[in-house]
Amino acid sequence: MSKLKFKDYENLTLISQIALIMIIPIFAGLFFGKWLDEKLQTGNIFLLVMIILGVIIAFLNLFKYTMKGIKNKNDEDE
């Protein structure tokens, strides 16, 4: 069996961070929307709105994280 190199661990960390950046806002929207619907007895309106909001926030966070990584990569190259 070959040992993982430092770069492999770095890539695993990157994938884990991206997964958390995407999953946490979506699940937070799911749970908060469901809670609001139960409290206000509105069906699934808030659930859908909060999930959509969570997806938008997740992609904005991913965009910011990616742009920060690109900036750091460019700074290292200079």
Jmol script that loads the backbone (N, CA, C; Angstrom):
load data "model"
ATOM      1  N   MET A   1       0.831  -1.188   0.000  1.00  0.00           N
ATOM      2  CA  MET A   1       0.000   0.000   0.000  1.00  0.00           C
ATOM      3  C   MET A   1       0.872   1.246   0.000  1.00  0.00           C
ATOM      4  N   SER A   2       0.495   2.188  -0.805  1.00  0.00           N
ATOM      5  CA  SER A   2       1.272   3.417  -0.861  1.00  0.00           C
ATOM      6  C   SER A   2       0.748   4.410   0.175  1.00  0.00           C
ATOM      7  N   LYS A   3       1.630   5.171   0.704  1.00  0.00           N
ATOM      8  CA  LYS A   3       1.243   6.186   1.686  1.00  0.00           C
ATOM      9  C   LYS A   3       0.757   7.435   0.964  1.00  0.00           C
ATOM     10  N   LEU A   4      -0.210   8.082   1.576  1.00  0.00           N
ATOM     11  CA  LEU A   4      -0.693   9.333   1.010  1.00  0.00           C
ATOM     12  C   LEU A   4       0.339  10.430   1.229  1.00  0.00           C
ATOM     13  N   LYS A   5       0.529  11.235   0.220  1.00  0.00           N
ATOM     14  CA  LYS A   5       1.448  12.361   0.334  1.00  0.00           C
ATOM     15  C   LYS A   5       0.725  13.549   0.960  1.00  0.00           C
ATOM     16  N   PHE A   6       1.493  14.564   1.309  1.00  0.00           N
ATOM     17  CA  PHE A   6       0.921  15.763   1.914  1.00  0.00           C
ATOM     18  C   PHE A   6      -0.111  16.389   0.986  1.00  0.00           C
ATOM     19  N   LYS A   7       0.157  16.397  -0.311  1.00  0.00           N
ATOM     20  CA  LYS A   7      -0.768  16.991  -1.283  1.00  0.00           C
ATOM     21  C   LYS A   7      -2.104  16.242  -1.292  1.00  0.00           C
ATOM     22  N   ASP A   8      -2.053  14.926  -1.100  1.00  0.00           N
ATOM     23  CA  ASP A   8      -3.284  14.144  -1.049  1.00  0.00           C
ATOM     24  C   ASP A   8      -4.129  14.535   0.161  1.00  0.00           C
ATOM     25  N   TYR A   9      -3.489  14.723   1.298  1.00  0.00           N
ATOM     26  CA  TYR A   9      -4.214  15.171   2.493  1.00  0.00           C
ATOM     27  C   TYR A   9      -4.782  16.571   2.295  1.00  0.00           C
ATOM     28  N   GLU A  10      -4.022  17.406   1.630  1.00  0.00           N
ATOM     29  CA  GLU A  10      -4.482  18.762   1.345  1.00  0.00           C
ATOM     30  C   GLU A  10      -5.731  18.728   0.463  1.00  0.00           C
ATOM     31  N   ASN A  11      -5.747  17.839  -0.526  1.00  0.00           N
ATOM     32  CA  ASN A  11      -6.911  17.703  -1.403  1.00  0.00           C
ATOM     33  C   ASN A  11      -8.122  17.149  -0.650  1.00  0.00           C
ATOM     34  N   LEU A  12      -7.904  16.195   0.252  1.00  0.00           N
ATOM     35  CA  LEU A  12      -9.000  15.672   1.065  1.00  0.00           C
ATOM     36  C   LEU A  12      -9.601  16.758   1.951  1.00  0.00           C
ATOM     37  N   THR A  13      -8.743  17.600   2.499  1.00  0.00           N
ATOM     38  CA  THR A  13      -9.210  18.712   3.326  1.00  0.00           C
ATOM     39  C   THR A  13     -10.045  19.682   2.501  1.00  0.00           C
ATOM     40  N   LEU A  14      -9.587  19.970   1.291  1.00  0.00           N
ATOM     41  CA  LEU A  14     -10.312  20.877   0.399  1.00  0.00           C
ATOM     42  C   LEU A  14     -11.701  20.324   0.067  1.00  0.00           C
ATOM     43  N   ILE A  15     -11.773  19.040  -0.250  1.00  0.00           N
ATOM     44  CA  ILE A  15     -13.063  18.422  -0.567  1.00  0.00           C
ATOM     45  C   ILE A  15     -13.996  18.462   0.641  1.00  0.00           C
ATOM     46  N   SER A  16     -13.454  18.210   1.824  1.00  0.00           N
ATOM     47  CA  SER A  16     -14.271  18.247   3.042  1.00  0.00           C
ATOM     48  C   SER A  16     -14.802  19.650   3.309  1.00  0.00           C
ATOM     49  N   GLN A  17     -13.960  20.652   3.117  1.00  0.00           N
ATOM     50  CA  GLN A  17     -14.398  22.028   3.333  1.00  0.00           C
ATOM     51  C   GLN A  17     -15.494  22.413   2.355  1.00  0.00           C
ATOM     52  N   ILE A  18     -15.326  22.037   1.104  1.00  0.00           N
ATOM     53  CA  ILE A  18     -16.335  22.359   0.094  1.00  0.00           C
ATOM     54  C   ILE A  18     -17.651  21.661   0.427  1.00  0.00           C
ATOM     55  N   ALA A  19     -17.579  20.416   0.860  1.00  0.00           N
ATOM     56  CA  ALA A  19     -18.794  19.685   1.223  1.00  0.00           C
ATOM     57  C   ALA A  19     -19.522  20.379   2.370  1.00  0.00           C
ATOM     58  N   LEU A  20     -18.783  20.794   3.381  1.00  0.00           N
ATOM     59  CA  LEU A  20     -19.414  21.470   4.522  1.00  0.00           C
ATOM     60  C   LEU A  20     -19.979  22.831   4.128  1.00  0.00           C
ATOM     61  N   ILE A  21     -19.259  23.547   3.265  1.00  0.00           N
ATOM     62  CA  ILE A  21     -19.732  24.850   2.789  1.00  0.00           C
ATOM     63  C   ILE A  21     -21.056  24.697   2.056  1.00  0.00           C
ATOM     64  N   MET A  22     -21.237  23.583   1.354  1.00  0.00           N
ATOM     65  CA  MET A  22     -22.458  23.367   0.591  1.00  0.00           C
ATOM     66  C   MET A  22     -23.590  22.776   1.448  1.00  0.00           C
ATOM     67  N   ILE A  23     -23.274  21.861   2.342  1.00  0.00           N
ATOM     68  CA  ILE A  23     -24.298  21.109   3.064  1.00  0.00           C
ATOM     69  C   ILE A  23     -24.929  21.890   4.208  1.00  0.00           C
ATOM     70  N   ILE A  24     -24.126  22.601   4.983  1.00  0.00           N
ATOM     71  CA  ILE A  24     -24.633  23.260   6.189  1.00  0.00           C
ATOM     72  C   ILE A  24     -25.739  24.282   5.899  1.00  0.00           C
ATOM     73  N   PRO A  25     -25.571  25.208   4.941  1.00  0.00           N
ATOM     74  CA  PRO A  25     -26.670  26.167   4.707  1.00  0.00           C
ATOM     75  C   PRO A  25     -27.950  25.503   4.186  1.00  0.00           C
ATOM     76  N   ILE A  26     -27.804  24.457   3.380  1.00  0.00           N
ATOM     77  CA  ILE A  26     -28.985  23.784   2.834  1.00  0.00           C
ATOM     78  C   ILE A  26     -29.766  23.083   3.948  1.00  0.00           C
ATOM     79  N   PHE A  27     -29.061  22.349   4.802  1.00  0.00           N
ATOM     80  CA  PHE A  27     -29.743  21.674   5.902  1.00  0.00           C
ATOM     81  C   PHE A  27     -30.291  22.660   6.932  1.00  0.00           C
ATOM     82  N   ALA A  28     -29.590  23.759   7.142  1.00  0.00           N
ATOM     83  CA  ALA A  28     -30.110  24.779   8.053  1.00  0.00           C
ATOM     84  C   ALA A  28     -31.416  25.350   7.502  1.00  0.00           C
ATOM     85  N   GLY A  29     -31.458  25.604   6.196  1.00  0.00           N
ATOM     86  CA  GLY A  29     -32.694  26.076   5.575  1.00  0.00           C
ATOM     87  C   GLY A  29     -33.801  25.056   5.669  1.00  0.00           C
ATOM     88  N   LEU A  30     -33.458  23.786   5.501  1.00  0.00           N
ATOM     89  CA  LEU A  30     -34.447  22.721   5.596  1.00  0.00           C
ATOM     90  C   LEU A  30     -35.071  22.663   6.983  1.00  0.00           C
ATOM     91  N   PHE A  31     -34.230  22.630   8.004  1.00  0.00           N
ATOM     92  CA  PHE A  31     -34.739  22.526   9.372  1.00  0.00           C
ATOM     93  C   PHE A  31     -35.476  23.785   9.818  1.00  0.00           C
ATOM     94  N   PHE A  32     -34.936  24.966   9.479  1.00  0.00           N
ATOM     95  CA  PHE A  32     -35.585  26.207   9.870  1.00  0.00           C
ATOM     96  C   PHE A  32     -36.911  26.389   9.132  1.00  0.00           C
ATOM     97  N   GLY A  33     -36.938  26.045   7.849  1.00  0.00           N
ATOM     98  CA  GLY A  33     -38.182  26.143   7.090  1.00  0.00           C
ATOM     99  C   GLY A  33     -39.244  25.198   7.605  1.00  0.00           C
ATOM    100  N   LYS A  34     -38.836  23.983   7.939  1.00  0.00           N
ATOM    101  CA  LYS A  34     -39.793  23.012   8.490  1.00  0.00           C
ATOM    102  C   LYS A  34     -40.322  23.488   9.839  1.00  0.00           C
ATOM    103  N   TRP A  35     -39.440  24.036  10.666  1.00  0.00           N
ATOM    104  CA  TRP A  35     -39.851  24.546  11.974  1.00  0.00           C
ATOM    105  C   TRP A  35     -40.852  25.693  11.818  1.00  0.00           C
ATOM    106  N   LEU A  36     -40.559  26.624  10.898  1.00  0.00           N
ATOM    107  CA  LEU A  36     -41.478  27.739  10.665  1.00  0.00           C
ATOM    108  C   LEU A  36     -42.835  27.244  10.167  1.00  0.00           C
ATOM    109  N   ASP A  37     -42.831  26.285   9.251  1.00  0.00           N
ATOM    110  CA  ASP A  37     -44.086  25.749   8.740  1.00  0.00           C
ATOM    111  C   ASP A  37     -44.907  25.086   9.835  1.00  0.00           C
ATOM    112  N   GLU A  38     -44.235  24.394  10.734  1.00  0.00           N
ATOM    113  CA  GLU A  38     -44.965  23.756  11.840  1.00  0.00           C
ATOM    114  C   GLU A  38     -45.534  24.791  12.799  1.00  0.00           C
ATOM    115  N   LYS A  39     -44.764  25.827  13.100  1.00  0.00           N
ATOM    116  CA  LYS A  39     -45.227  26.859  14.033  1.00  0.00           C
ATOM    117  C   LYS A  39     -46.359  27.694  13.443  1.00  0.00           C
ATOM    118  N   LEU A  40     -46.253  28.023  12.153  1.00  0.00           N
ATOM    119  CA  LEU A  40     -47.237  28.902  11.522  1.00  0.00           C
ATOM    120  C   LEU A  40     -48.316  28.140  10.763  1.00  0.00           C
ATOM    121  N   GLN A  41     -48.170  26.827  10.680  1.00  0.00           N
ATOM    122  CA  GLN A  41     -49.110  25.959   9.969  1.00  0.00           C
ATOM    123  C   GLN A  41     -49.381  26.463   8.550  1.00  0.00           C
ATOM    124  N   THR A  42     -48.302  26.598   7.778  1.00  0.00           N
ATOM    125  CA  THR A  42     -48.400  27.144   6.422  1.00  0.00           C
ATOM    126  C   THR A  42     -48.142  26.117   5.337  1.00  0.00           C
ATOM    127  N   GLY A  43     -48.166  24.847   5.635  1.00  0.00           N
ATOM    128  CA  GLY A  43     -47.884  23.838   4.612  1.00  0.00           C
ATOM    129  C   GLY A  43     -46.381  23.701   4.424  1.00  0.00           C
ATOM    130  N   ASN A  44     -45.938  23.844   3.185  1.00  0.00           N
ATOM    131  CA  ASN A  44     -44.505  23.717   2.896  1.00  0.00           C
ATOM    132  C   ASN A  44     -43.898  24.972   2.274  1.00  0.00           C
ATOM    133  N   ILE A  45     -44.552  26.093   2.431  1.00  0.00           N
ATOM    134  CA  ILE A  45     -44.086  27.340   1.811  1.00  0.00           C
ATOM    135  C   ILE A  45     -42.714  27.746   2.343  1.00  0.00           C
ATOM    136  N   PHE A  46     -42.584  27.846   3.652  1.00  0.00           N
ATOM    137  CA  PHE A  46     -41.310  28.272   4.231  1.00  0.00           C
ATOM    138  C   PHE A  46     -40.215  27.239   4.003  1.00  0.00           C
ATOM    139  N   LEU A  47     -40.578  25.964   3.971  1.00  0.00           N
ATOM    140  CA  LEU A  47     -39.614  24.906   3.703  1.00  0.00           C
ATOM    141  C   LEU A  47     -38.973  25.116   2.337  1.00  0.00           C
ATOM    142  N   LEU A  48     -39.780  25.345   1.325  1.00  0.00           N
ATOM    143  CA  LEU A  48     -39.254  25.561  -0.024  1.00  0.00           C
ATOM    144  C   LEU A  48     -38.432  26.838  -0.116  1.00  0.00           C
ATOM    145  N   VAL A  49     -38.939  27.905   0.479  1.00  0.00           N
ATOM    146  CA  VAL A  49     -38.230  29.186   0.438  1.00  0.00           C
ATOM    147  C   VAL A  49     -36.874  29.082   1.134  1.00  0.00           C
ATOM    148  N   MET A  50     -36.848  28.445   2.293  1.00  0.00           N
ATOM    149  CA  MET A  50     -35.603  28.337   3.053  1.00  0.00           C
ATOM    150  C   MET A  50     -34.596  27.393   2.381  1.00  0.00           C
ATOM    151  N   ILE A  51     -35.073  26.348   1.738  1.00  0.00           N
ATOM    152  CA  ILE A  51     -34.156  25.468   1.013  1.00  0.00           C
ATOM    153  C   ILE A  51     -33.533  26.215  -0.166  1.00  0.00           C
ATOM    154  N   ILE A  52     -34.353  26.960  -0.901  1.00  0.00           N
ATOM    155  CA  ILE A  52     -33.830  27.746  -2.025  1.00  0.00           C
ATOM    156  C   ILE A  52     -32.834  28.787  -1.523  1.00  0.00           C
ATOM    157  N   LEU A  53     -33.174  29.442  -0.430  1.00  0.00           N
ATOM    158  CA  LEU A  53     -32.256  30.415   0.171  1.00  0.00           C
ATOM    159  C   LEU A  53     -30.957  29.732   0.612  1.00  0.00           C
ATOM    160  N   GLY A  54     -31.057  28.539   1.190  1.00  0.00           N
ATOM    161  CA  GLY A  54     -29.877  27.784   1.601  1.00  0.00           C
ATOM    162  C   GLY A  54     -28.993  27.420   0.425  1.00  0.00           C
ATOM    163  N   VAL A  55     -29.595  27.042  -0.700  1.00  0.00           N
ATOM    164  CA  VAL A  55     -28.819  26.709  -1.902  1.00  0.00           C
ATOM    165  C   VAL A  55     -28.104  27.953  -2.426  1.00  0.00           C
ATOM    166  N   ILE A  56     -28.798  29.077  -2.445  1.00  0.00           N
ATOM    167  CA  ILE A  56     -28.177  30.328  -2.911  1.00  0.00           C
ATOM    168  C   ILE A  56     -27.005  30.704  -2.008  1.00  0.00           C
ATOM    169  N   ILE A  57     -27.203  30.630  -0.707  1.00  0.00           N
ATOM    170  CA  ILE A  57     -26.136  30.953   0.240  1.00  0.00           C
ATOM    171  C   ILE A  57     -24.968  29.981   0.085  1.00  0.00           C
ATOM    172  N   ALA A  58     -25.263  28.708  -0.129  1.00  0.00           N
ATOM    173  CA  ALA A  58     -24.202  27.710  -0.301  1.00  0.00           C
ATOM    174  C   ALA A  58     -23.348  28.035  -1.523  1.00  0.00           C
ATOM    175  N   PHE A  59     -23.988  28.387  -2.629  1.00  0.00           N
ATOM    176  CA  PHE A  59     -23.217  28.702  -3.825  1.00  0.00           C
ATOM    177  C   PHE A  59     -22.456  30.016  -3.692  1.00  0.00           C
ATOM    178  N   LEU A  60     -23.027  30.986  -2.987  1.00  0.00           N
ATOM    179  CA  LEU A  60     -22.283  32.223  -2.737  1.00  0.00           C
ATOM    180  C   LEU A  60     -21.051  31.957  -1.872  1.00  0.00           C
ATOM    181  N   ASN A  61     -21.201  31.111  -0.846  1.00  0.00           N
ATOM    182  CA  ASN A  61     -20.064  30.751  -0.004  1.00  0.00           C
ATOM    183  C   ASN A  61     -19.004  30.007  -0.807  1.00  0.00           C
ATOM    184  N   LEU A  62     -19.446  29.116  -1.675  1.00  0.00           N
ATOM    185  CA  LEU A  62     -18.506  28.373  -2.522  1.00  0.00           C
ATOM    186  C   LEU A  62     -17.772  29.321  -3.460  1.00  0.00           C
ATOM    187  N   PHE A  63     -18.481  30.288  -4.021  1.00  0.00           N
ATOM    188  CA  PHE A  63     -17.863  31.267  -4.902  1.00  0.00           C
ATOM    189  C   PHE A  63     -16.808  32.087  -4.159  1.00  0.00           C
ATOM    190  N   LYS A  64     -17.166  32.561  -2.958  1.00  0.00           N
ATOM    191  CA  LYS A  64     -16.214  33.341  -2.157  1.00  0.00           C
ATOM    192  C   LYS A  64     -14.989  32.511  -1.795  1.00  0.00           C
ATOM    193  N   TYR A  65     -15.207  31.265  -1.419  1.00  0.00           N
ATOM    194  CA  TYR A  65     -14.098  30.373  -1.050  1.00  0.00           C
ATOM    195  C   TYR A  65     -13.184  30.126  -2.244  1.00  0.00           C
ATOM    196  N   THR A  66     -13.781  29.930  -3.410  1.00  0.00           N
ATOM    197  CA  THR A  66     -12.998  29.693  -4.619  1.00  0.00           C
ATOM    198  C   THR A  66     -12.193  30.925  -5.010  1.00  0.00           C
ATOM    199  N   MET A  67     -12.823  32.082  -4.939  1.00  0.00           N
ATOM    200  CA  MET A  67     -12.111  33.314  -5.295  1.00  0.00           C
ATOM    201  C   MET A  67     -10.974  33.589  -4.323  1.00  0.00           C
ATOM    202  N   LYS A  68     -11.170  33.289  -3.049  1.00  0.00           N
ATOM    203  CA  LYS A  68     -10.106  33.451  -2.065  1.00  0.00           C
ATOM    204  C   LYS A  68      -8.947  32.506  -2.387  1.00  0.00           C
ATOM    205  N   GLY A  69      -9.265  31.272  -2.778  1.00  0.00           N
ATOM    206  CA  GLY A  69      -8.225  30.315  -3.155  1.00  0.00           C
ATOM    207  C   GLY A  69      -7.458  30.753  -4.382  1.00  0.00           C
ATOM    208  N   ILE A  70      -8.172  31.316  -5.364  1.00  0.00           N
ATOM    209  CA  ILE A  70      -7.507  31.803  -6.577  1.00  0.00           C
ATOM    210  C   ILE A  70      -6.589  32.967  -6.236  1.00  0.00           C
ATOM    211  N   LYS A  71      -7.059  33.873  -5.372  1.00  0.00           N
ATOM    212  CA  LYS A  71      -6.231  35.014  -4.982  1.00  0.00           C
ATOM    213  C   LYS A  71      -4.974  34.545  -4.253  1.00  0.00           C
ATOM    214  N   ASN A  72      -5.135  33.586  -3.338  1.00  0.00           N
ATOM    215  CA  ASN A  72      -3.976  33.061  -2.611  1.00  0.00           C
ATOM    216  C   ASN A  72      -2.995  32.368  -3.551  1.00  0.00           C
ATOM    217  N   LYS A  73      -3.520  31.662  -4.555  1.00  0.00           N
ATOM    218  CA  LYS A  73      -2.667  30.977  -5.532  1.00  0.00           C
ATOM    219  C   LYS A  73      -1.895  31.994  -6.346  1.00  0.00           C
ATOM    220  N   ASN A  74      -2.551  33.087  -6.754  1.00  0.00           N
ATOM    221  CA  ASN A  74      -1.883  34.125  -7.522  1.00  0.00           C
ATOM    222  C   ASN A  74      -0.826  34.831  -6.679  1.00  0.00           C
ATOM    223  N   ASP A  75      -1.093  35.039  -5.392  1.00  0.00           N
ATOM    224  CA  ASP A  75      -0.116  35.676  -4.526  1.00  0.00           C
ATOM    225  C   ASP A  75       1.118  34.788  -4.342  1.00  0.00           C
ATOM    226  N   GLU A  76       0.928  33.469  -4.298  1.00  0.00           N
ATOM    227  CA  GLU A  76       2.058  32.553  -4.159  1.00  0.00           C
ATOM    228  C   GLU A  76       2.916  32.533  -5.411  1.00  0.00           C
ATOM    229  N   ASP A  77       2.287  32.692  -6.574  1.00  0.00           N
ATOM    230  CA  ASP A  77       3.015  32.650  -7.842  1.00  0.00           C
ATOM    231  C   ASP A  77       3.887  33.868  -8.054  1.00  0.00           C
ATOM    232  N   GLU A  78       3.523  34.983  -7.415  1.00  0.00           N
ATOM    233  CA  GLU A  78       4.281  36.238  -7.628  1.00  0.00           C
ATOM    234  C   GLU A  78       5.538  36.256  -6.831  1.00  0.00           C
TER     235      GLU A  78
END
end "model"
wireframe off; spacefill off
backbone 0.3
color backbone group
